[in-house]
């Protein structure tokens, strides 16, 4: 797993990458929890190289 951070226009982008294809399906509680914690937007997707979860937060 790796975590990547970036900032632009007074917002932070946080991305977590699994790097392992075929792991467990997305937990449906994660995205609503990120929103309650103040994420402006968030999402998840899967690809051949693993799963990605991202959130954008105002700084």
MILOKE-666516 format. One record per atom (N, C-alpha, C): residue number from 1; atom name; residue in one letter; x, y, z; chain. Coordinates in steps of 0.02 Angstrom, whole numbers, plus 32768, in hexadecimal, padded with zeros to 4 digits. Example, Ala and Ser with C-alpha at 12.3 -4.5 7.8 and 13.67 -1.06 7.14 Angstrom:
REM residues 2
<r><seq>1</seq><atom>N</atom><type>A</type><px>8294</px><py>7EE4</py><pz>8186</pz><mol>A</mol></r>
<r><seq>1</seq><atom>CA</atom><type>A</type><px>8267</px><py>7F1F</py><pz>8186</pz><mol>A</mol></r>
<r><seq>1</seq><atom>C</atom><type>A</type><px>8294</px><py>7F5B</py><pz>8186</pz><mol>A</mol></r>
<r><seq>2</seq><atom>N</atom><type>S</type><px>8282</px><py>7F90</py><pz>8162</pz><mol>A</mol></r>
<r><seq>2</seq><atom>CA</atom><type>S</type><px>82AC</px><py>7FCB</py><pz>8165</pz><mol>A</mol></r>
<r><seq>2</seq><atom>C</atom><type>S</type><px>8285</px><py>8002</py><pz>818A</pz><mol>A</mol></r>
This chain:
REM residues 59
<r><seq>1</seq><atom>N</atom><type>X</type><px>802B</px><py>7FC5</py><pz>8000</pz><mol>A</mol></r>
<r><seq>1</seq><atom>CA</atom><type>X</type><px>8000</px><py>8000</py><pz>8000</pz><mol>A</mol></r>
<r><seq>1</seq><atom>C</atom><type>X</type><px>802D</px><py>803D</py><pz>8000</pz><mol>A</mol></r>
<r><seq>2</seq><atom>N</atom><type>X</type><px>8016</px><py>8071</py><pz>7FDD</pz><mol>A</mol></r>
<r><seq>2</seq><atom>CA</atom><type>X</type><px>8039</px><py>80B1</py><pz>7FDF</pz><mol>A</mol></r>
<r><seq>2</seq><atom>C</atom><type>X</type><px>8006</px><py>80E8</py><pz>7FE6</pz><mol>A</mol></r>
<r><seq>3</seq><atom>N</atom><type>X</type><px>801D</px><py>8120</py><pz>8003</pz><mol>A</mol></r>
<r><seq>3</seq><atom>CA</atom><type>X</type><px>7FF2</px><py>815B</py><pz>800C</pz><mol>A</mol></r>
<r><seq>3</seq><atom>C</atom><type>X</type><px>8016</px><py>8195</py><pz>7FEA</pz><mol>A</mol></r>
<r><seq>4</seq><atom>N</atom><type>X</type><px>7FF0</px><py>81BB</py><pz>7FC3</pz><mol>A</mol></r>
<r><seq>4</seq><atom>CA</atom><type>X</type><px>800B</px><py>81F4</py><pz>7F9F</pz><mol>A</mol></r>
<r><seq>4</seq><atom>C</atom><type>X</type><px>7FE5</px><py>8232</py><pz>7FB3</pz><mol>A</mol></r>
<r><seq>5</seq><atom>N</atom><type>X</type><px>800A</px><py>8269</py><pz>7FBD</pz><mol>A</mol></r>
<r><seq>5</seq><atom>CA</atom><type>X</type><px>7FEC</px><py>82A9</py><pz>7FD0</pz><mol>A</mol></r>
<r><seq>5</seq><atom>C</atom><type>X</type><px>7FFF</px><py>82DE</py><pz>7F9D</pz><mol>A</mol></r>
<r><seq>6</seq><atom>N</atom><type>X</type><px>7FCF</px><py>830A</py><pz>7F8F</pz><mol>A</mol></r>
<r><seq>6</seq><atom>CA</atom><type>X</type><px>7FDC</px><py>8343</py><pz>7F63</pz><mol>A</mol></r>
<r><seq>6</seq><atom>C</atom><type>X</type><px>7FB2</px><py>837D</py><pz>7F7A</pz><mol>A</mol></r>
<r><seq>7</seq><atom>N</atom><type>X</type><px>7FC8</px><py>83BA</py><pz>7F6C</pz><mol>A</mol></r>
<r><seq>7</seq><atom>CA</atom><type>X</type><px>7FA0</px><py>83F5</py><pz>7F7D</pz><mol>A</mol></r>
<r><seq>7</seq><atom>C</atom><type>X</type><px>7F9C</px><py>8422</py><pz>7F41</pz><mol>A</mol></r>
<r><seq>8</seq><atom>N</atom><type>X</type><px>7F62</px><py>8444</py><pz>7F3B</pz><mol>A</mol></r>
<r><seq>8</seq><atom>CA</atom><type>X</type><px>7F57</px><py>8474</py><pz>7F06</pz><mol>A</mol></r>
<r><seq>8</seq><atom>C</atom><type>X</type><px>7F1A</px><py>849E</py><pz>7F18</pz><mol>A</mol></r>
<r><seq>9</seq><atom>N</atom><type>X</type><px>7F1F</px><py>84DD</py><pz>7F0E</pz><mol>A</mol></r>
<r><seq>9</seq><atom>CA</atom><type>X</type><px>7EE7</px><py>850B</py><pz>7F1A</pz><mol>A</mol></r>
<r><seq>9</seq><atom>C</atom><type>X</type><px>7EC8</px><py>8503</py><pz>7F60</pz><mol>A</mol></r>
<r><seq>10</seq><atom>N</atom><type>X</type><px>7EF3</px><py>84FE</py><pz>7F92</pz><mol>A</mol></r>
<r><seq>10</seq><atom>CA</atom><type>X</type><px>7EDD</px><py>84F9</py><pz>7FD8</pz><mol>A</mol></r>
<r><seq>10</seq><atom>C</atom><type>X</type><px>7EB4</px><py>84BA</py><pz>7FE6</pz><mol>A</mol></r>
<r><seq>11</seq><atom>N</atom><type>X</type><px>7EC2</px><py>8485</py><pz>7FC0</pz><mol>A</mol></r>
<r><seq>11</seq><atom>CA</atom><type>X</type><px>7EA3</px><py>8444</py><pz>7FCD</pz><mol>A</mol></r>
<r><seq>11</seq><atom>C</atom><type>X</type><px>7EDA</px><py>840F</py><pz>7FCC</pz><mol>A</mol></r>
<r><seq>12</seq><atom>N</atom><type>X</type><px>7ECE</px><py>83DA</py><pz>7FF2</pz><mol>A</mol></r>
<r><seq>12</seq><atom>CA</atom><type>X</type><px>7EFC</px><py>83A2</py><pz>7FF4</pz><mol>A</mol></r>
<r><seq>12</seq><atom>C</atom><type>X</type><px>7EDA</px><py>8365</py><pz>7FD4</pz><mol>A</mol></r>
<r><seq>13</seq><atom>N</atom><type>X</type><px>7EFF</px><py>8342</py><pz>7FAA</pz><mol>A</mol></r>
<r><seq>13</seq><atom>CA</atom><type>X</type><px>7EE8</px><py>8303</py><pz>7F8D</pz><mol>A</mol></r>
<r><seq>13</seq><atom>C</atom><type>X</type><px>7F0F</px><py>82CB</py><pz>7FB0</pz><mol>A</mol></r>
<r><seq>14</seq><atom>N</atom><type>X</type><px>7EEB</px><py>829B</py><pz>7FCA</pz><mol>A</mol></r>
<r><seq>14</seq><atom>CA</atom><type>X</type><px>7F09</px><py>8261</py><pz>7FEA</pz><mol>A</mol></r>
<r><seq>14</seq><atom>C</atom><type>X</type><px>7EF2</px><py>8224</py><pz>7FC4</pz><mol>A</mol></r>
<r><seq>15</seq><atom>N</atom><type>X</type><px>7F22</px><py>81FC</py><pz>7FAD</pz><mol>A</mol></r>
<r><seq>15</seq><atom>CA</atom><type>X</type><px>7F12</px><py>81C0</py><pz>7F86</pz><mol>A</mol></r>
<r><seq>15</seq><atom>C</atom><type>X</type><px>7F34</px><py>8184</py><pz>7FA6</pz><mol>A</mol></r>
<r><seq>16</seq><atom>N</atom><type>X</type><px>7F0E</px><py>8150</py><pz>7FB3</pz><mol>A</mol></r>
<r><seq>16</seq><atom>CA</atom><type>X</type><px>7F2A</px><py>8110</py><pz>7FCC</pz><mol>A</mol></r>
<r><seq>16</seq><atom>C</atom><type>X</type><px>7F23</px><py>80DC</py><pz>7F94</pz><mol>A</mol></r>
<r><seq>17</seq><atom>N</atom><type>X</type><px>7F5C</px><py>80BC</py><pz>7F84</pz><mol>A</mol></r>
<r><seq>17</seq><atom>CA</atom><type>X</type><px>7F5D</px><py>8089</py><pz>7F4F</pz><mol>A</mol></r>
<r><seq>17</seq><atom>C</atom><type>X</type><px>7F6E</px><py>8046</py><pz>7F6E</pz><mol>A</mol></r>
<r><seq>18</seq><atom>N</atom><type>X</type><px>7F49</px><py>8012</py><pz>7F5A</pz><mol>A</mol></r>
<r><seq>18</seq><atom>CA</atom><type>X</type><px>7F54</px><py>7FD0</py><pz>7F76</pz><mol>A</mol></r>
<r><seq>18</seq><atom>C</atom><type>X</type><px>7F8D</px><py>7FAA</py><pz>7F53</pz><mol>A</mol></r>
<r><seq>19</seq><atom>N</atom><type>X</type><px>7F97</px><py>7FB5</py><pz>7F13</pz><mol>A</mol></r>
<r><seq>19</seq><atom>CA</atom><type>X</type><px>7FCA</px><py>7F93</py><pz>7EEA</pz><mol>A</mol></r>
<r><seq>19</seq><atom>C</atom><type>X</type><px>7FC1</px><py>7F48</py><pz>7EE8</pz><mol>A</mol></r>
<r><seq>20</seq><atom>N</atom><type>X</type><px>7F86</px><py>7F30</py><pz>7EFC</pz><mol>A</mol></r>
<r><seq>20</seq><atom>CA</atom><type>X</type><px>7F79</px><py>7EE8</py><pz>7EFB</pz><mol>A</mol></r>
<r><seq>20</seq><atom>C</atom><type>X</type><px>7F34</px><py>7EDD</py><pz>7EDC</pz><mol>A</mol></r>
<r><seq>21</seq><atom>N</atom><type>X</type><px>7F32</px><py>7EC3</py><pz>7EA0</pz><mol>A</mol></r>
<r><seq>21</seq><atom>CA</atom><type>X</type><px>7EF2</px><py>7EB7</py><pz>7E7F</pz><mol>A</mol></r>
<r><seq>21</seq><atom>C</atom><type>X</type><px>7ECA</px><py>7E80</py><pz>7EA3</pz><mol>A</mol></r>
<r><seq>22</seq><atom>N</atom><type>X</type><px>7E89</px><py>7E85</py><pz>7E9C</pz><mol>A</mol></r>
<r><seq>22</seq><atom>CA</atom><type>X</type><px>7E5D</px><py>7E51</py><pz>7EB5</pz><mol>A</mol></r>
<r><seq>22</seq><atom>C</atom><type>X</type><px>7E52</px><py>7E4E</py><pz>7F00</pz><mol>A</mol></r>
<r><seq>23</seq><atom>N</atom><type>X</type><px>7E62</px><py>7E82</py><pz>7F25</pz><mol>A</mol></r>
<r><seq>23</seq><atom>CA</atom><type>X</type><px>7E56</px><py>7E81</py><pz>7F6D</pz><mol>A</mol></r>
<r><seq>23</seq><atom>C</atom><type>X</type><px>7E0C</px><py>7E8D</py><pz>7F7B</pz><mol>A</mol></r>
<r><seq>24</seq><atom>N</atom><type>X</type><px>7DFA</px><py>7E8F</py><pz>7FB9</pz><mol>A</mol></r>
<r><seq>24</seq><atom>CA</atom><type>X</type><px>7DB4</px><py>7E94</py><pz>7FCF</pz><mol>A</mol></r>
<r><seq>24</seq><atom>C</atom><type>X</type><px>7D8F</px><py>7ECE</py><pz>7FAE</pz><mol>A</mol></r>
<r><seq>25</seq><atom>N</atom><type>X</type><px>7D4F</px><py>7EC4</py><pz>7FA7</pz><mol>A</mol></r>
<r><seq>25</seq><atom>CA</atom><type>X</type><px>7D24</px><py>7EF8</py><pz>7F8A</pz><mol>A</mol></r>
<r><seq>25</seq><atom>C</atom><type>X</type><px>7D23</px><py>7F34</py><pz>7FB8</pz><mol>A</mol></r>
<r><seq>26</seq><atom>N</atom><type>X</type><px>7D10</px><py>7F6D</py><pz>7F9C</pz><mol>A</mol></r>
<r><seq>26</seq><atom>CA</atom><type>X</type><px>7D0F</px><py>7FAC</py><pz>7FC1</pz><mol>A</mol></r>
<r><seq>26</seq><atom>C</atom><type>X</type><px>7CE0</px><py>7FA8</py><pz>7FFD</pz><mol>A</mol></r>
<r><seq>27</seq><atom>N</atom><type>X</type><px>7CF5</px><py>7FC3</py><pz>8035</pz><mol>A</mol></r>
<r><seq>27</seq><atom>CA</atom><type>X</type><px>7CCB</px><py>7FC9</py><pz>8070</pz><mol>A</mol></r>
<r><seq>27</seq><atom>C</atom><type>X</type><px>7C9D</px><py>8004</py><pz>8066</pz><mol>A</mol></r>
<r><seq>28</seq><atom>N</atom><type>X</type><px>7C5D</px><py>7FFA</py><pz>8068</pz><mol>A</mol></r>
<r><seq>28</seq><atom>CA</atom><type>X</type><px>7C2D</px><py>8030</py><pz>805A</pz><mol>A</mol></r>
<r><seq>28</seq><atom>C</atom><type>X</type><px>7C2C</px><py>8066</py><pz>8090</pz><mol>A</mol></r>
<r><seq>29</seq><atom>N</atom><type>X</type><px>7C4B</px><py>805B</py><pz>80C9</pz><mol>A</mol></r>
<r><seq>29</seq><atom>CA</atom><type>X</type><px>7C4B</px><py>808C</py><pz>80FF</pz><mol>A</mol></r>
<r><seq>29</seq><atom>C</atom><type>X</type><px>7C83</px><py>80BF</py><pz>80F8</pz><mol>A</mol></r>
<r><seq>30</seq><atom>N</atom><type>X</type><px>7CB5</px><py>80B1</py><pz>80CE</pz><mol>A</mol></r>
<r><seq>30</seq><atom>CA</atom><type>X</type><px>7CF1</px><py>80DB</py><pz>80CB</pz><mol>A</mol></r>
<r><seq>30</seq><atom>C</atom><type>X</type><px>7CE1</px><py>8120</py><pz>80AE</pz><mol>A</mol></r>
<r><seq>31</seq><atom>N</atom><type>X</type><px>7CC1</px><py>8124</py><pz>8074</pz><mol>A</mol></r>
<r><seq>31</seq><atom>CA</atom><type>X</type><px>7CB6</px><py>8165</py><pz>8055</pz><mol>A</mol></r>
<r><seq>31</seq><atom>C</atom><type>X</type><px>7C88</px><py>8192</py><pz>807E</pz><mol>A</mol></r>
<r><seq>32</seq><atom>N</atom><type>X</type><px>7C50</px><py>8179</py><pz>809A</pz><mol>A</mol></r>
<r><seq>32</seq><atom>CA</atom><type>X</type><px>7C29</px><py>81A5</py><pz>80C7</pz><mol>A</mol></r>
<r><seq>32</seq><atom>C</atom><type>X</type><px>7C50</px><py>81BD</py><pz>8103</pz><mol>A</mol></r>
<r><seq>33</seq><atom>N</atom><type>X</type><px>7C7C</px><py>8193</py><pz>811E</pz><mol>A</mol></r>
<r><seq>33</seq><atom>CA</atom><type>X</type><px>7CA5</px><py>81A7</py><pz>8157</pz><mol>A</mol></r>
<r><seq>33</seq><atom>C</atom><type>X</type><px>7CD5</px><py>81DF</py><pz>8143</pz><mol>A</mol></r>
<r><seq>34</seq><atom>N</atom><type>X</type><px>7CF3</px><py>81DA</py><pz>8108</pz><mol>A</mol></r>
<r><seq>34</seq><atom>CA</atom><type>X</type><px>7D1F</px><py>8210</py><pz>80F0</pz><mol>A</mol></r>
<r><seq>34</seq><atom>C</atom><type>X</type><px>7CF9</px><py>8252</py><pz>80E8</pz><mol>A</mol></r>
<r><seq>35</seq><atom>N</atom><type>X</type><px>7CBC</px><py>824E</py><pz>80D0</pz><mol>A</mol></r>
<r><seq>35</seq><atom>CA</atom><type>X</type><px>7C93</px><py>828A</py><pz>80C8</pz><mol>A</mol></r>
<r><seq>35</seq><atom>C</atom><type>X</type><px>7C84</px><py>82A9</py><pz>810C</pz><mol>A</mol></r>
<r><seq>36</seq><atom>N</atom><type>X</type><px>7C73</px><py>8280</py><pz>813D</pz><mol>A</mol></r>
<r><seq>36</seq><atom>CA</atom><type>X</type><px>7C66</px><py>8299</py><pz>8181</pz><mol>A</mol></r>
<r><seq>36</seq><atom>C</atom><type>X</type><px>7CA4</px><py>82BA</py><pz>819F</pz><mol>A</mol></r>
<r><seq>37</seq><atom>N</atom><type>X</type><px>7CDF</px><py>82A2</py><pz>818C</pz><mol>A</mol></r>
<r><seq>37</seq><atom>CA</atom><type>X</type><px>7D1D</px><py>82BF</py><pz>81A5</pz><mol>A</mol></r>
<r><seq>37</seq><atom>C</atom><type>X</type><px>7D31</px><py>82FF</py><pz>8181</pz><mol>A</mol></r>
<r><seq>38</seq><atom>N</atom><type>X</type><px>7D0A</px><py>8314</py><pz>814E</pz><mol>A</mol></r>
<r><seq>38</seq><atom>CA</atom><type>X</type><px>7D16</px><py>8353</py><pz>812D</pz><mol>A</mol></r>
<r><seq>38</seq><atom>C</atom><type>X</type><px>7D30</px><py>834F</py><pz>80E6</pz><mol>A</mol></r>
<r><seq>39</seq><atom>N</atom><type>X</type><px>7D31</px><py>8314</py><pz>80C8</pz><mol>A</mol></r>
<r><seq>39</seq><atom>CA</atom><type>X</type><px>7D48</px><py>830F</py><pz>8082</pz><mol>A</mol></r>
<r><seq>39</seq><atom>C</atom><type>X</type><px>7D19</px><py>8336</py><pz>8055</pz><mol>A</mol></r>
<r><seq>40</seq><atom>N</atom><type>X</type><px>7D37</px><py>835F</py><pz>8029</pz><mol>A</mol></r>
<r><seq>40</seq><atom>CA</atom><type>X</type><px>7D10</px><py>8385</py><pz>7FF8</pz><mol>A</mol></r>
<r><seq>40</seq><atom>C</atom><type>X</type><px>7CF6</px><py>8355</py><pz>7FC3</pz><mol>A</mol></r>
<r><seq>41</seq><atom>N</atom><type>X</type><px>7D1F</px><py>8325</py><pz>7FB0</pz><mol>A</mol></r>
<r><seq>41</seq><atom>CA</atom><type>X</type><px>7D0B</px><py>82EF</py><pz>7F83</pz><mol>A</mol></r>
<r><seq>41</seq><atom>C</atom><type>X</type><px>7D37</px><py>82B3</py><pz>7F91</pz><mol>A</mol></r>
<r><seq>42</seq><atom>N</atom><type>X</type><px>7D1E</px><py>8278</py><pz>7F7F</pz><mol>A</mol></r>
<r><seq>42</seq><atom>CA</atom><type>X</type><px>7D44</px><py>823B</py><pz>7F89</pz><mol>A</mol></r>
<r><seq>42</seq><atom>C</atom><type>X</type><px>7D29</px><py>8205</py><pz>7F5B</pz><mol>A</mol></r>
<r><seq>43</seq><atom>N</atom><type>X</type><px>7D50</px><py>81D1</py><pz>7F52</pz><mol>A</mol></r>
<r><seq>43</seq><atom>CA</atom><type>X</type><px>7D3A</px><py>819B</py><pz>7F26</pz><mol>A</mol></r>
<r><seq>43</seq><atom>C</atom><type>X</type><px>7D69</px><py>8160</py><pz>7F29</pz><mol>A</mol></r>
<r><seq>44</seq><atom>N</atom><type>X</type><px>7D56</px><py>812C</py><pz>7F06</pz><mol>A</mol></r>
<r><seq>44</seq><atom>CA</atom><type>X</type><px>7D7E</px><py>80F0</py><pz>7F03</pz><mol>A</mol></r>
<r><seq>44</seq><atom>C</atom><type>X</type><px>7D74</px><py>80D0</py><pz>7EBE</pz><mol>A</mol></r>
<r><seq>45</seq><atom>N</atom><type>X</type><px>7DA7</px><py>80AE</py><pz>7EA7</pz><mol>A</mol></r>
<r><seq>45</seq><atom>CA</atom><type>X</type><px>7DA1</px><py>8087</py><pz>7E6B</pz><mol>A</mol></r>
<r><seq>45</seq><atom>C</atom><type>X</type><px>7DD4</px><py>804E</py><pz>7E6B</pz><mol>A</mol></r>
<r><seq>46</seq><atom>N</atom><type>X</type><px>7DCA</px><py>801F</py><pz>7E3F</pz><mol>A</mol></r>
<r><seq>46</seq><atom>CA</atom><type>X</type><px>7DF7</px><py>7FE5</py><pz>7E3A</pz><mol>A</mol></r>
<r><seq>46</seq><atom>C</atom><type>X</type><px>7E10</px><py>7FE0</py><pz>7DF3</pz><mol>A</mol></r>
<r><seq>47</seq><atom>N</atom><type>X</type><px>7E4D</px><py>7FC7</py><pz>7DED</pz><mol>A</mol></r>
<r><seq>47</seq><atom>CA</atom><type>X</type><px>7E6B</px><py>7FBC</py><pz>7DAB</pz><mol>A</mol></r>
<r><seq>47</seq><atom>C</atom><type>X</type><px>7E92</px><py>7F7A</py><pz>7DAF</pz><mol>A</mol></r>
<r><seq>48</seq><atom>N</atom><type>X</type><px>7EB0</px><py>7F67</py><pz>7D78</pz><mol>A</mol></r>
<r><seq>48</seq><atom>CA</atom><type>X</type><px>7ED7</px><py>7F29</py><pz>7D76</pz><mol>A</mol></r>
<r><seq>48</seq><atom>C</atom><type>X</type><px>7F10</px><py>7F28</py><pz>7DA8</pz><mol>A</mol></r>
<r><seq>49</seq><atom>N</atom><type>X</type><px>7F2A</px><py>7F64</py><pz>7DBA</pz><mol>A</mol></r>
<r><seq>49</seq><atom>CA</atom><type>X</type><px>7F63</px><py>7F67</py><pz>7DE7</pz><mol>A</mol></r>
<r><seq>49</seq><atom>C</atom><type>X</type><px>7F51</px><py>7F75</py><pz>7E2F</pz><mol>A</mol></r>
<r><seq>50</seq><atom>N</atom><type>X</type><px>7F10</px><py>7F75</py><pz>7E41</pz><mol>A</mol></r>
<r><seq>50</seq><atom>CA</atom><type>X</type><px>7EFC</px><py>7F7E</py><pz>7E86</pz><mol>A</mol></r>
<r><seq>50</seq><atom>C</atom><type>X</type><px>7EC3</px><py>7FAE</py><pz>7E8F</pz><mol>A</mol></r>
<r><seq>51</seq><atom>N</atom><type>X</type><px>7EB6</px><py>7FC0</py><pz>7ECC</pz><mol>A</mol></r>
<r><seq>51</seq><atom>CA</atom><type>X</type><px>7E7F</px><py>7FED</py><pz>7EDF</pz><mol>A</mol></r>
<r><seq>51</seq><atom>C</atom><type>X</type><px>7E9A</px><py>8030</py><pz>7EF5</pz><mol>A</mol></r>
<r><seq>52</seq><atom>N</atom><type>X</type><px>7E75</px><py>8065</py><pz>7EE5</pz><mol>A</mol></r>
<r><seq>52</seq><atom>CA</atom><type>X</type><px>7E88</px><py>80A9</py><pz>7EF7</pz><mol>A</mol></r>
<r><seq>52</seq><atom>C</atom><type>X</type><px>7E4F</px><py>80C9</py><pz>7F1E</pz><mol>A</mol></r>
<r><seq>53</seq><atom>N</atom><type>X</type><px>7E60</px><py>80EA</py><pz>7F54</pz><mol>A</mol></r>
<r><seq>53</seq><atom>CA</atom><type>X</type><px>7E31</px><py>8111</py><pz>7F7C</pz><mol>A</mol></r>
<r><seq>53</seq><atom>C</atom><type>X</type><px>7E4D</px><py>8157</py><pz>7F82</pz><mol>A</mol></r>
<r><seq>54</seq><atom>N</atom><type>X</type><px>7E24</px><py>818A</py><pz>7F75</pz><mol>A</mol></r>
<r><seq>54</seq><atom>CA</atom><type>X</type><px>7E3C</px><py>81CF</py><pz>7F76</pz><mol>A</mol></r>
<r><seq>54</seq><atom>C</atom><type>X</type><px>7E0A</px><py>81FC</py><pz>7F9A</pz><mol>A</mol></r>
<r><seq>55</seq><atom>N</atom><type>X</type><px>7E26</px><py>8233</py><pz>7FB5</pz><mol>A</mol></r>
<r><seq>55</seq><atom>CA</atom><type>X</type><px>7DFC</px><py>8266</py><pz>7FD6</pz><mol>A</mol></r>
<r><seq>55</seq><atom>C</atom><type>X</type><px>7E1D</px><py>82AA</py><pz>7FCB</pz><mol>A</mol></r>
<r><seq>56</seq><atom>N</atom><type>X</type><px>7DF4</px><py>82DD</py><pz>7FC2</pz><mol>A</mol></r>
<r><seq>56</seq><atom>CA</atom><type>X</type><px>7E0B</px><py>8322</py><pz>7FBC</pz><mol>A</mol></r>
<r><seq>56</seq><atom>C</atom><type>X</type><px>7DF1</px><py>8348</py><pz>7FFA</pz><mol>A</mol></r>
<r><seq>57</seq><atom>N</atom><type>X</type><px>7E20</px><py>836A</py><pz>801C</pz><mol>A</mol></r>
<r><seq>57</seq><atom>CA</atom><type>X</type><px>7E0F</px><py>838F</py><pz>8059</pz><mol>A</mol></r>
<r><seq>57</seq><atom>C</atom><type>X</type><px>7E23</px><py>83D8</py><pz>8051</pz><mol>A</mol></r>
<r><seq>58</seq><atom>N</atom><type>X</type><px>7DFA</px><py>8406</py><pz>8069</pz><mol>A</mol></r>
<r><seq>58</seq><atom>CA</atom><type>X</type><px>7E0D</px><py>844C</py><pz>806C</pz><mol>A</mol></r>
<r><seq>58</seq><atom>C</atom><type>X</type><px>7E42</px><py>8456</py><pz>80A1</pz><mol>A</mol></r>
<r><seq>59</seq><atom>N</atom><type>X</type><px>7E73</px><py>8480</py><pz>8093</pz><mol>A</mol></r>
<r><seq>59</seq><atom>CA</atom><type>X</type><px>7EA7</px><py>848E</py><pz>80C4</pz><mol>A</mol></r>
<r><seq>59</seq><atom>C</atom><type>X</type><px>7E96</px><py>84CC</py><pz>80EC</pz><mol>A</mol></r>
